Amino acid sequence: FFNFLSTTTKPPGLEEKDLKHFIKQAMRFFVKDGKLWRRNASGMHQLVIIDFKKRLSLIYQAHDQLGHKQAFSTRKHLTDHFWWPGLD
């Protein structure tokens, strides 16, 4: 999505029949200050985290900062600020 939103160039290899679906999905994202962000269903902006090591680091940081709360509290904190596939 980052390249498409930055350049509005159709992704290579994407067939026309799939382009409409791709654009619909891409509209949930935007680029700001060189970073990819996502608008969730309630309109909140979440920074998209692609790097797996960064995801793990954020999980550990949130868990520690919240005083070792249970998974629900940690996940809620993360989803208020970040997004990656499978987090929601």
C-alpha positions as CSV (number, residue, x, y, z in Angstrom):
1,F,0.0,0.0,0.0
2,F,2.9,2.4,0.8
3,N,4.1,2.5,-2.8
4,F,0.6,2.8,-4.3
5,L,-0.3,5.6,-1.9
6,S,3.0,7.4,-2.4
7,T,3.0,7.2,-6.2
8,T,-0.6,6.2,-7.2
9,T,1.1,3.7,-9.5
10,K,-0.8,0.4,-10.0
11,P,1.1,-2.5,-8.4
12,P,2.8,-4.7,-11.0
13,G,1.1,-7.9,-11.8
14,L,-2.3,-6.8,-10.4
15,E,-5.1,-7.6,-12.8
16,E,-7.8,-5.1,-13.5
17,K,-10.5,-7.3,-11.8
18,D,-8.5,-7.1,-8.5
19,L,-7.6,-3.4,-8.8
20,K,-11.0,-2.2,-7.4
21,H,-10.6,-4.4,-4.3
22,F,-7.0,-3.3,-3.8
23,I,-8.0,0.4,-4.0
24,K,-10.8,-0.1,-1.6
25,Q,-8.4,-1.7,0.9
26,A,-5.7,0.9,0.3
27,M,-8.2,3.7,1.2
28,R,-8.0,2.6,4.8
29,F,-4.3,3.6,4.8
30,F,-2.4,6.9,4.3
31,V,1.2,8.0,4.2
32,K,2.4,10.7,6.6
33,D,6.0,11.8,7.3
34,G,7.2,8.8,5.2
35,K,5.3,6.3,7.4
36,L,2.3,4.1,6.6
37,W,-0.7,4.7,8.8
38,R,-4.1,2.9,9.0
39,R,-7.5,4.3,9.8
40,N,-9.4,1.8,11.9
41,A,-13.2,1.4,11.9
42,S,-13.6,4.1,14.6
43,G,-11.4,6.5,12.7
44,M,-8.3,6.2,14.9
45,H,-5.0,6.3,13.3
46,Q,-2.6,3.4,13.8
47,L,1.0,3.3,12.8
48,V,1.6,0.2,10.6
49,I,4.4,-2.0,11.8
50,I,5.8,-4.4,9.2
51,D,9.0,-5.5,10.8
52,F,8.5,-8.6,13.0
53,K,11.3,-7.7,15.5
54,K,9.8,-4.2,15.9
55,R,6.4,-5.9,16.7
56,L,8.0,-8.1,19.4
57,S,9.8,-5.1,20.9
58,L,6.5,-3.1,21.0
59,I,4.7,-6.0,22.7
60,Y,7.4,-6.3,25.4
61,Q,7.5,-2.6,25.9
62,A,3.7,-2.3,26.3
63,H,3.6,-5.3,28.6
64,D,6.3,-3.8,30.8
65,Q,4.9,-0.2,30.7
66,L,1.5,-1.4,31.7
67,G,2.9,-3.2,34.8
68,H,2.7,-6.7,33.3
69,K,-1.0,-6.6,32.7
70,Q,-2.8,-9.5,31.0
71,A,-2.8,-10.0,27.3
72,F,-6.1,-8.1,26.8
73,S,-4.8,-4.9,28.3
74,T,-1.5,-5.2,26.4
75,R,-3.3,-5.9,23.1
76,K,-5.8,-2.9,23.7
77,H,-2.8,-0.6,24.3
78,L,-1.1,-1.8,21.1
79,T,-4.2,-1.5,18.9
80,D,-4.8,2.0,20.2
81,H,-1.5,3.1,18.5
82,F,-0.3,0.4,16.1
83,W,-1.5,-2.1,13.5
84,W,-0.1,-5.1,11.7
85,P,-1.8,-8.1,10.0
86,G,-3.3,-10.3,12.7
87,L,-3.2,-7.8,15.5
88,D,-6.9,-6.9,15.1
